[in-house]
Amino acid sequence: MARDNTPAEPILSIDHVTKRFDGAVAVNSVSIDIMQGEFVTLLGPSGCGKSTLLRMIAGFETPTQGRILMRGEDMSHRPAYDREIGLVFQNLALFPHMNVFDNVAFGLRARGRTDGLQAKVQDMLALVGLDGFDTRRTGQISGGQRQRVALARSLVTQPDVLLLDEPLSALDLKLRRQLQTELKRIQQETGITFVFVTHDQEEALSMSDRIAVMNAGRVEQFSSAVDTYHRPATEFVARFVGETNLLRGQVQAASGGRVTLKLDNVTATVTAPAGDTSLGLGTDVAISIRPEHMTLGTDQPIAAQVLSHSFSGATITYALDSAAGRLLAQVPFQPGGGHPLPAKAPVSVGWTDTAVTLIPGKPGRS
């Protein structure tokens, strides 16, 4: 059932797409290429344009400007029914008067693809873990099982691209995590390209090959899950995808692919990899350091005081007050290891150079 995942051309191209509603810009000149067999997530807060972009890919909205291409063919003005696209939305839209088998078979029958229908539906039910459920009505199964029915119904027609608009958001945490694993497994087994919309950063990081982080109608970063988390391109991405510490300063020296920074309100200097950027002396920059990369001790360069702590089982996250501003430091919890530290306890905090991500440009407050 798996498809060839190494094409020369993108299966889906978003080419400078803009969408306006009564003058308000919902999607602003977005361009991304998605390859066959990728799991791509559109991630961002409510109102960022991710669902509007998904609706344009589906054919429910028409771009104001730009093009949407599938396998190189312009689909921008083609109706939804004339696109090889599957859809799974949060409300699922299952037919309560039909049993599970007939719900899954609906798309095949609607398209007149009845040859081998019985075997195709049964194979798809097996793929999503619903063997033996074919005669049950949708009201007789759980929320997670209904989610699987909706997924099977969308996949059985073998679409070029499957679009999923926050389909897991109504489920409890444990079931949501279970279905995240199942979705990734099914995507890899079928080889179908998935485009997934969510505002949940953990969901995006756990499933995606690449993530497009959206803000105010634009894509701020389109990269692998690892790069999105560990190498954010903008302050918005650093803040939105997980917790981080953002410190500000100026370039003091630059050589050998590294820069030395003078941080605001702190006497210590910081060395960081320069990456692909070329920064002049005195340039304002921000740096991002994830809480799990912070080191607590008595001989670190920045003095701080414990404000509070949050216990999560394996780790403790401390909120700290320092001359550099409020910081977060996450450390492993070891029974008898002196944690949690009490409020107002004096500590010092630091990090290794490799934990620092440099964010050039004029620092903002996104």
Secondary structure by P-SEA (a helix, b strand, c coil): cccccccccccccccbbbbbccccccccbbbbbbccccccccccccccaaaaaaaaaaccccccccccccccccccccccccccbbbbcccccccccccaaaaaaaaaaaaccccaaaaaaaaaaaaaccccccccccccccaaaaaaaaaaaaacccccbbbbccccccccaaaaaaaaaaaaaaaaaaccbbbbbcccaaaaaaccccccccccccccccccccccccccccaaaaaaccbbbbbbbbbccccccbbbbbcccccbbbbbccccccccccccbbbbbccccccccccccbbbbbcccccccccccccccccccbbbbbbbbbccccccccccccbbbbbccccbbbbbcccccc
